[in-house]
Amino acid sequence: MKKKPAVDMDEIRERFASYLRKQKYRNTQERYLVLESAIVMEEHFSADELYLRMRGASLKVSRATVYSTLDLLTKCNILMKHRFQEGGAHFELADKMPNHDHLICVECGRIVEFQEEALDEIQNKVCEQLGFKPIKHSLQIFAVCRDTRNCEYNNS
């Protein structure tokens, strides 16, 4: 797997500020707290996980602000939104590792990110055959850990 590139916090903040101005949204301190908290999340996270982490860090922001800001961050392509299973949406920073895919264990919920060049080749071939220009792809493989009883990620 390729190493995740470094994140330029100033560039991301400016991209978000520009989006808010263009779309005529209010430019609030709380939205930037959500942005900065989301950027430092290492793993995929839900809105509630981010909210609880922010409360644990004594950051004053409402749950509604977290949800609405995550929606804005997704619309301006700073975050990617995934629906891995029946549960709610999970987010990740779009710039951390572009064009990657996910392997999800349906038993323990562990998510493994991977990149496979062959998938890029398939994407390009299919787009060319059907008259499209590829931008990105997203593949989710649902599987089960090899040893579900001894899986370190299984909480049951």
C-alpha positions in Angstrom: 0.0 0.0 0.0 1.2 3.5 -0.8 2.0 5.9 2.0 -0.6 8.6 2.6 0.6 12.0 1.5 1.1 14.8 4.0 -1.9 17.0 4.5 -1.6 20.8 3.9 -3.9 22.2 6.6 -3.7 25.8 5.4 -4.6 24.8 1.8 -7.6 22.7 3.1 -8.8 25.6 5.3 -8.6 28.0 2.3 -10.4 25.6 0.1 -13.2 25.3 2.7 -13.3 29.1 3.2 -13.6 29.6 -0.6 -16.4 27.1 -0.8 -18.3 28.7 2.0 -18.0 32.1 0.3 -19.0 30.9 -3.1 -22.0 29.0 -1.7 -22.9 31.9 0.6 -22.7 29.9 3.8 -21.7 31.6 7.1 -18.0 31.4 7.9 -18.1 30.3 11.6 -15.4 29.2 14.1 -17.4 26.1 14.9 -17.2 24.9 11.3 -13.4 25.3 11.3 -13.3 23.3 14.6 -15.1 20.5 12.9 -12.8 20.7 9.9 -9.6 20.6 12.0 -11.0 17.8 14.1 -11.9 15.8 11.0 -8.5 16.3 9.4 -6.6 14.8 12.4 -8.8 11.7 12.5 -6.6 8.7 11.6 -9.3 6.2 10.7 -12.7 6.3 9.1 -15.1 8.0 11.4 -18.8 8.6 11.9 -20.3 12.0 12.7 -21.1 10.7 16.2 -17.5 9.5 16.7 -16.2 12.9 15.7 -18.7 14.7 17.9 -17.8 12.6 21.0 -14.1 13.1 20.3 -14.6 16.9 20.1 -16.6 16.9 23.3 -13.9 14.9 25.0 -11.4 17.6 23.9 -13.7 20.2 25.5 -14.5 21.8 22.1 -17.9 23.5 22.2 -19.9 22.5 19.1 -23.3 21.1 18.7 -24.1 17.7 17.2 -26.2 19.4 14.5 -23.2 21.6 13.6 -20.9 18.5 13.3 -23.5 16.8 10.9 -24.1 19.9 8.8 -20.4 20.7 8.5 -19.5 17.2 7.5 -22.1 17.5 4.8 -20.5 20.7 3.6 -17.0 19.2 3.7 -18.2 16.3 1.6 -19.8 18.6 -1.0 -16.6 20.6 -1.4 -14.6 17.3 -1.8 -12.5 17.7 1.4 -14.0 14.6 2.9 -15.2 11.4 1.2 -18.4 9.8 2.5 -18.8 6.0 2.6 -21.6 3.7 3.6 -19.8 0.5 4.4 -22.6 -1.5 6.0 -26.1 -1.0 7.3 -24.9 1.6 9.8 -24.5 5.3 9.2 -22.0 7.1 7.0 -18.3 7.1 7.6 -15.9 9.8 6.5 -12.3 10.2 5.6 -10.1 13.0 4.3 -10.1 12.8 0.5 -6.5 14.0 0.2 -4.9 11.4 2.6 -4.9 8.6 0.0 -6.7 9.3 -3.2 -8.2 6.6 -5.3 -8.1 3.7 -2.9 -10.5 0.9 -2.0 -11.8 -0.8 1.1 -12.0 -4.3 2.4 -14.6 -4.6 5.1 -15.1 -7.5 7.6 -18.9 -8.0 8.0 -18.2 -9.7 11.4 -16.0 -7.3 13.3 -16.3 -4.1 11.2 -12.6 -3.7 10.5 -11.8 -1.7 7.4 -8.6 -2.2 5.5 -7.6 0.3 2.8 -5.7 -0.9 -0.2 -4.6 0.2 -3.7 -4.4 -2.1 -6.6 -3.1 -0.9 -10.0 -5.2 -3.5 -11.8 -8.4 -1.8 -10.7 -7.1 1.5 -12.2 -6.5 -0.4 -15.4 -10.0 -1.8 -15.4 -11.5 1.6 -14.6 -9.6 3.1 -17.6 -10.5 0.3 -19.9 -14.2 0.4 -19.1 -14.4 4.2 -19.4 -12.7 4.1 -22.7 -15.0 1.4 -24.1 -18.1 3.2 -23.0 -16.9 6.7 -24.0 -16.3 8.2 -20.5 -13.3 10.0 -19.0 -12.4 8.4 -15.6 -12.1 10.6 -12.5 -12.0 8.2 -9.6 -13.4 4.9 -8.4 -14.5 3.3 -5.2 -14.6 -0.4 -4.5 -15.9 -2.0 -1.4 -15.2 -5.7 -0.8 -17.3 -7.3 2.0 -15.6 -10.3 3.5 -15.0 -12.1 6.8 -11.7 -12.2 8.8 -10.0 -15.6 8.4 -10.3 -16.5 12.1 -13.4 -14.7 13.4 -13.3 -16.3 16.9 -9.8 -15.0 17.6 -10.0 -11.7 15.6 -8.5 -8.9 17.7 -11.1 -6.4 16.2 -14.2 -8.4 17.1 -15.9 -6.8 20.1 -18.5 -9.5 20.6 
